[in-house]
Structure formats: structure tokens, C-alpha cells
Amino acid sequence: VLKRGGIFFVRCKSAKDPLYGKGKRVGPDIYEDGHIRHFFTKKYLKDCLKGFRISSLRDTRSAESAFVEAIAVKMH
């Protein structure tokens, strides 16, 4: 639903997060431990953003978590 030229902001749990690998593996980089968490690498997020021009792609951290963040512009 994002129009061409629209700006997309996303923040996902990183595969570098301390919770990565905790619980039952239910898919590639997906674990269930009370609820389902899907973890991302920068490469995986970049692959998910085909059709976008990526302005920013970076790893970030908070006190207890690790994330992969992107800002991208829809091309088509």
C-alpha cells in the first residue's frame, strides 16, 4: 500500500540479540518462547527490501536488546 516514493521505516530484532536461539526453533531465525520472535540480519533485511532504495541500514542496541533498522524509499 506504500506509494512509489514513500518512505518506509522498520526496526526488527537482530540475530545479535541476547534472546536469539532461546526457546523452540519454529523456522529460520524464528523461535517460540512464550511468544514467537523473528530475528533479522542486515543481509536478510536488505533482501526483504527488494524494490526499495535503502537510505540507511544499521545495527542498533538498547540496554537489553539488539536491532536491525532500515530507512528505505519505495521504487515501484
Secondary structure, DSSP 8 states (H G I E B T S, - for coil): ---TT-EEEEEEEBTTSTTTT-SEEEETTEEESSSEEE-B-HHHHHHHTTTEEEEEEEEEE-SS-EEEEEEEEE--
